[in-house]
Amino acid sequence: MGHLRDLAAHQTDQARGVTPYPHLQDRVNHLSQKCEQLDMLLEAINASED
């Protein structure tokens, strides 16, 4: 997921704020949100194991 975020950020930087593939940006945003949710779940699971 981090790779996709980096790729989208790199593409945005190259285009000076305009993403050349807006449909990919939407997908990256969606996947980033899912990744954050999974990170929160994993943190909660790890905290409950302690």
Secondary structure, 3 states (H helix, E strand, C coil): CHHHHHHHHHHHHHCCCCCCCHHHHHHHHHHHHHHHHHHHHHHHHHHHHC
